[in-house]
Amino acid sequence: MKIDLTVNGKRASLDAEPRLLLVHALRDELGLTGTHVGCDTSSCGACTVLLDGVSVKSCTVFAVQAHGHDVTTIEGIGNAAELHPMQEAFWSSHGLQCGYCTTGMIVSAVDLLKRNPDPSDDEIRAGLEGNLCRCTGYENIVKSVRVAAKAMREHAPLHSVRDLMPIHPPAETPPPSGEGILTPALEEAMT
């Protein structure tokens, strides 16, 4: 079946088998691999996307159900040149560890802040209830959402990855591989 949808602001058309899940259409057909397949049972939230602006677990939606709708994945939330405040907050407030759940957490948190721009910690926890993280104790995730909420309310300027982690060229050109490792005394002893 041919379906048409808008993904991250761009029109997309694809042939989808009626039982193809949206998560697989996004990853396998459209190459948007930021949406992760975690549990395939709707328990973990790693596959969360926005469907017409509302967070859904894309492993519970058939691709054909998205026909005519708008889908936003993590790739549509922000990018390296212009991070969304939520992405920056997860970075700066250490809201991630392995990163597997992070894309779903960020998408869910963006939806939460759209509905409630100044949530309490309990409201943040309730809003992210369907997203599991096996690495953290959730404290830095809650902190990240709080930091992002403040930045969004204050209309803080957007940053790039380069702003947060500038790359500086080395002060001098490093020697060719292996040179300078041995001291002159060791080199002399080896000859």
C-alpha positions as CSV (number, residue, x, y, z in Angstrom):
1,M,0.0,0.0,0.0
2,K,1.4,3.4,-0.9
3,I,1.4,5.9,2.0
4,D,2.3,9.6,2.1
5,L,3.4,11.4,5.2
6,T,5.4,14.3,6.3
7,V,8.6,13.3,8.3
8,N,10.6,16.0,9.9
9,G,9.0,18.6,7.7
10,K,9.6,16.8,4.4
11,R,7.1,14.9,2.4
12,A,7.8,11.2,2.1
13,S,6.1,8.4,0.1
14,L,6.7,4.7,0.5
15,D,5.2,1.4,-0.2
16,A,4.2,-0.2,3.1
17,E,3.0,-3.7,3.8
18,P,-0.2,-3.2,5.9
19,R,1.5,-4.7,9.0
20,L,4.8,-2.8,8.8
21,L,5.4,-0.9,12.0
22,L,6.1,2.8,11.9
23,V,9.4,2.3,13.7
24,H,10.6,0.0,10.9
25,A,9.3,2.2,8.2
26,L,11.3,5.1,9.7
27,R,14.5,3.1,10.2
28,D,14.5,0.7,7.3
29,E,12.6,2.6,4.6
30,L,13.6,6.2,5.4
31,G,17.0,5.7,7.0
32,L,16.1,7.6,10.2
33,T,17.9,5.3,12.7
34,G,17.7,7.7,15.6
35,T,14.4,6.1,16.5
36,H,15.6,3.0,18.3
37,V,14.0,-0.5,18.5
38,G,14.2,-1.5,22.1
39,C,11.7,-4.0,23.3
40,D,9.2,-4.3,20.4
41,T,6.5,-4.6,23.1
42,S,5.8,-0.9,23.8
43,S,7.5,-1.1,27.2
44,C,10.7,0.8,26.9
45,G,9.9,4.0,24.9
46,A,13.1,4.0,22.9
47,C,11.1,4.2,19.7
48,T,9.1,7.3,20.7
49,V,8.3,9.8,18.0
50,L,5.8,12.7,17.7
51,L,2.8,11.9,15.6
52,D,1.0,15.2,14.8
53,G,2.9,16.7,17.7
54,V,2.0,14.0,20.3
55,S,4.5,11.5,21.5
56,V,3.7,7.9,20.6
57,K,5.7,4.7,20.7
58,S,6.3,4.0,17.0
59,C,6.4,0.2,17.6
60,T,2.6,0.4,18.4
61,V,1.7,2.3,15.2
62,F,1.4,0.7,11.8
63,A,3.1,2.8,9.1
64,V,-0.3,2.9,7.2
65,Q,-1.8,4.6,10.2
66,A,0.6,7.5,9.7
67,H,-0.7,8.1,6.2
68,G,-1.5,11.8,5.8
69,H,0.1,12.7,9.2
70,D,3.2,14.5,10.4
71,V,5.9,12.5,12.1
72,T,8.8,14.1,14.0
73,T,11.8,11.9,14.9
74,I,14.8,12.8,17.0
75,E,16.4,13.9,13.7
76,G,13.7,16.5,13.4
77,I,14.0,17.8,16.9
78,G,17.4,19.3,16.4
79,N,20.8,18.7,14.8
80,A,24.5,19.2,15.4
81,A,24.4,22.7,14.0
82,E,21.4,23.8,16.0
83,L,20.6,21.7,19.1
84,H,17.2,21.7,20.6
85,P,17.4,23.0,24.3
86,M,16.4,19.5,25.4
87,Q,19.3,17.9,23.5
88,E,21.7,20.5,25.0
89,A,20.3,19.9,28.5
90,F,20.7,16.2,28.2
91,W,24.3,16.8,27.2
92,S,25.2,19.5,29.8
93,S,23.3,17.9,32.7
94,H,24.5,14.4,32.1
95,G,21.0,13.0,31.3
96,L,22.4,10.1,29.4
97,Q,24.8,7.3,29.9
98,C,24.8,4.6,27.1
99,G,22.4,6.8,25.1
100,Y,20.1,4.0,23.8
101,C,17.0,5.4,25.5
102,T,18.0,9.0,25.1
103,T,16.3,9.7,21.8
104,G,12.9,8.5,23.1
105,M,13.4,10.3,26.3
106,I,14.2,13.6,24.5
107,V,11.2,13.3,22.2
108,S,8.8,12.5,25.1
109,A,10.3,15.4,27.1
110,V,9.8,17.8,24.2
111,D,6.1,16.8,24.1
112,L,5.8,17.1,27.9
113,L,7.2,20.7,27.9
114,K,4.9,21.6,25.0
115,R,2.0,20.6,27.2
116,N,3.5,21.9,30.5
117,P,6.3,24.4,30.1
118,D,7.1,24.5,33.9
119,P,6.6,21.0,35.3
120,S,7.5,19.9,38.8
121,D,9.9,17.0,39.3
122,D,6.9,14.7,40.0
123,E,5.3,15.9,36.7
124,I,8.5,15.2,34.8
125,R,8.7,11.7,36.2
126,A,5.0,11.1,35.4
127,G,5.5,12.5,31.9
128,L,8.4,10.2,31.2
129,E,6.8,7.2,32.8
130,G,6.7,5.2,29.6
131,N,10.4,5.6,28.9
132,L,12.8,3.2,30.6
133,C,16.5,3.8,31.2
134,R,18.6,0.9,32.5
135,C,21.7,2.9,33.2
136,T,20.7,5.8,35.3
137,G,18.7,6.5,38.5
138,Y,16.7,9.1,36.4
139,E,18.0,12.0,38.6
140,N,20.0,13.6,35.8
141,I,17.2,12.9,33.3
142,V,14.8,14.9,35.5
143,K,17.4,17.6,36.0
144,S,18.0,17.8,32.2
145,V,14.3,18.3,31.6
146,R,14.2,21.0,34.3
147,V,17.2,22.8,32.7
148,A,15.6,22.5,29.2
149,A,12.3,23.8,30.5
150,K,14.0,26.9,32.0
151,A,16.0,27.5,28.8
152,M,12.9,27.2,26.6
153,R,10.8,29.5,28.9
154,E,13.7,32.1,28.7
155,H,14.1,31.7,25.0
156,A,17.8,30.9,25.5
157,P,19.9,31.0,22.3
158,L,20.4,27.7,20.5
159,H,23.9,26.2,20.4
160,S,25.7,23.8,18.2
161,V,27.8,20.8,19.2
162,R,30.8,22.8,18.2
163,D,29.8,25.6,20.7
164,L,29.6,23.0,23.5
165,M,32.7,21.1,22.5
166,P,35.0,23.2,20.4
167,I,37.6,21.3,18.5
168,H,41.0,22.9,18.8
169,P,43.9,21.9,16.5
170,P,47.0,20.6,18.2
171,A,49.5,23.3,19.2
172,E,52.2,21.5,17.2
173,T,52.2,18.8,14.6
174,P,52.6,15.4,16.3
175,P,55.5,13.3,15.2
176,P,55.0,10.3,12.9
177,S,53.7,7.2,14.6
178,G,56.2,5.8,17.0
179,E,58.7,8.6,16.8
180,G,59.6,10.2,20.1
181,I,58.3,7.4,22.2
182,L,61.7,6.1,23.2
183,T,64.1,8.4,24.9
184,P,67.5,8.8,23.2
185,A,69.2,6.7,26.0
186,L,66.8,3.8,25.3
187,E,67.3,4.1,21.5
188,E,71.1,4.0,22.1
189,A,70.8,1.0,24.3
190,M,68.8,-0.9,21.6
191,T,71.4,-0.4,18.9
